[in-house]
Amino acid sequence: AETLADGVIIRHNAASGILTDALQIQNTTAGGTITNAINILETAGTVTTGLNVGAGVGTAIVLQQGESIDNTTDNQINLNLGSAGTLLLTSATSSTISNSA
């Protein structure tokens, strides 16, 4: 069995400067469709973590309209909705948010 540490590495090694997009996926063909821009799946073996946002990353996820999700404080998940934002949970059954500290 072969063990590899990394499949693909994108590294910004400049002493200074900004790398705006380390990975950018674009659909540039009119009428074209990308079904899954990123598809993480397991067909054999094990995928332990589908997506890992490591320590030191400010905002983990920014959504289409600018709302964001971050976990910069341990044991706290921030849903940044903006001043007029609404958190909407939809379900065919019941939706529950509970904290069992």
C-alpha positions in Angstrom: 0.0 0.0 0.0 1.2 3.5 -0.9 0.8 6.4 1.5 0.8 10.0 0.1 0.7 13.1 2.1 -0.8 15.4 -0.6 -2.5 14.9 -3.9 -2.4 18.4 -5.2 -0.6 21.4 -3.5 -1.2 25.0 -4.5 1.4 27.0 -2.7 1.9 30.8 -2.5 5.6 31.1 -1.7 6.2 34.8 -2.5 7.9 36.8 0.3 5.1 39.4 0.0 2.1 40.0 -2.2 -1.4 38.6 -2.5 -2.7 35.5 -4.2 -6.3 36.4 -4.8 -7.7 32.9 -5.9 -5.7 29.8 -5.1 -8.3 27.8 -7.0 -10.9 29.3 -9.3 -13.5 27.3 -11.1 -15.1 29.2 -14.0 -17.9 28.3 -16.4 -17.0 30.5 -19.4 -19.1 28.9 -22.1 -22.5 30.4 -22.8 -25.2 27.7 -22.1 -22.7 25.4 -20.5 -23.4 23.8 -17.1 -21.1 22.7 -14.3 -23.1 20.2 -12.2 -20.8 20.1 -9.3 -17.9 22.6 -9.1 -16.4 20.5 -6.3 -17.6 17.0 -5.7 -16.1 15.1 -2.7 -17.0 11.4 -2.7 -15.7 8.0 -1.6 -15.9 5.1 -3.9 -13.5 2.8 -2.0 -11.6 3.1 1.2 -12.4 6.1 3.5 -12.7 9.8 3.3 -12.1 10.9 6.9 -13.0 14.7 6.4 -14.8 16.0 3.4 -13.6 19.6 3.8 -11.2 20.9 6.4 -10.8 24.7 7.0 -7.7 24.9 9.1 -6.7 27.2 11.9 -5.8 30.8 11.0 -8.4 31.1 8.3 -10.5 34.2 9.0 -13.9 33.6 7.4 -14.4 29.9 6.5 -17.3 30.2 4.0 -18.7 33.2 2.2 -22.1 32.6 0.5 -23.5 34.1 -2.7 -24.9 37.3 -1.2 -22.0 38.0 1.2 -23.3 36.2 4.3 -20.7 34.1 5.9 -19.9 31.3 8.4 -16.8 31.2 10.6 -15.4 29.4 13.6 -12.6 31.7 14.6 -13.5 31.3 18.3 -13.3 27.8 19.7 -16.7 26.2 20.5 -18.5 28.9 18.6 -20.0 29.0 15.0 -20.8 32.4 13.7 -23.5 32.9 11.1 -23.0 36.4 9.8 -26.3 37.5 8.3 -25.9 41.2 8.1 -28.1 43.8 9.8 -31.3 42.8 8.0 -30.6 39.1 7.7 -32.8 36.2 8.5 -31.9 32.7 9.5 -34.5 30.4 7.9 -34.7 26.7 8.7 -36.9 24.6 6.4 -37.8 21.0 6.9 -40.6 18.6 5.9 -40.7 17.7 9.5 -39.5 19.8 12.5 -36.4 22.0 12.8 -34.7 22.3 16.1 -31.7 24.2 17.3 -30.5 23.1 20.7 -27.4 23.7 22.8 -26.5 21.2 25.4 -23.6 22.9 27.1 
